[in-house]
Amino acid sequence: AISQNYPNPFNPVTNITFDVAKMDEISLVVYDLAGKAVVTLASGSYVPGRYMVEWNAINNVGDGIASGMYIYRYINSEKAITRKMLYLK
């Protein structure tokens, strides 16, 4: 499971919480509305538990992002969950 980011809209930091039910490979990636990956927040093998990642509106190369709507997608071996978030400068 993955929760809606908080706060939403955000500036400049937001938190995303997700649960891992069993040992699994997961990924949590933020995309712009064109479908381009902006940043990978989590990736790899995770043990069961609750995790929280903090995102400070920075892309994979360390640059700030533009204001607007973004999509984040959580993928594990069983499903993919997508949510929207809004970044306001």
KATA-V962505 format. One record per residue. N is the residue number from 0. RES is the residue in one letter. SS is DSSP state (helix for helix, strand for strand, loop for the rest). PHI is phi in whole degrees, 0 to 359 (NA if undefined). PSI is psi in whole degrees, 0 to 359 (NA if undefined). Layout:
# KATA-V962505
n;res;ss;phi;psi
N;RES;SS;PHI;PSI
N;RES;SS;PHI;PSI
This chain:
# KATA-V962505
n;res;ss;phi;psi
0;A;loop;NA;154
1;I;strand;221;139
2;S;loop;266;165
3;Q;loop;292;141
4;N;loop;299;154
5;Y;strand;220;132
6;P;loop;285;161
7;N;loop;214;114
8;P;loop;293;161
9;F;strand;230;158
10;N;loop;189;116
11;P;loop;259;0
12;V;loop;235;142
13;T;strand;223;158
14;N;strand;240;141
15;I;strand;235;126
16;T;strand;251;136
17;F;strand;220;152
18;D;strand;250;139
19;V;strand;246;119
20;A;loop;279;327
21;K;loop;214;163
22;M;loop;309;124
23;D;strand;202;157
24;E;strand;272;127
25;I;strand;229;162
26;S;strand;216;146
27;L;strand;227;109
28;V;strand;234;140
29;V;strand;260;135
30;Y;strand;237;152
31;D;strand;277;176
32;L;loop;290;346
33;A;loop;277;355
34;G;loop;91;7
35;K;loop;276;131
36;A;strand;296;130
37;V;strand;262;312
38;V;strand;203;145
39;T;strand;261;118
40;L;strand;269;331
41;A;strand;207;142
42;S;strand;197;137
43;G;strand;129;195
44;S;strand;269;127
45;Y;strand;237;141
46;V;loop;275;161
47;P;loop;304;141
48;G;strand;154;182
49;R;strand;253;136
50;Y;strand;232;149
51;M;strand;229;130
52;V;strand;245;143
53;E;strand;252;134
54;W;strand;238;131
55;N;loop;252;32
56;A;loop;61;38
57;I;strand;243;140
58;N;loop;276;184
59;N;loop;298;336
60;V;loop;259;6
61;G;loop;93;8
62;D;loop;268;150
63;G;strand;291;154
64;I;loop;258;165
65;A;loop;279;155
66;S;loop;299;149
67;G;strand;147;186
68;M;strand;274;138
69;Y;strand;228;157
70;I;strand;244;136
71;Y;strand;241;144
72;R;strand;230;124
73;Y;strand;256;126
74;I;strand;232;130
75;N;loop;232;191
76;S;loop;289;344
77;E;loop;251;333
78;K;loop;200;169
79;A;strand;232;133
80;I;strand;237;133
81;T;strand;239;138
82;R;strand;224;159
83;K;strand;256;152
84;M;strand;213;157
85;L;strand;238;125
86;Y;strand;255;123
87;L;loop;241;126
88;K;loop;275;NA
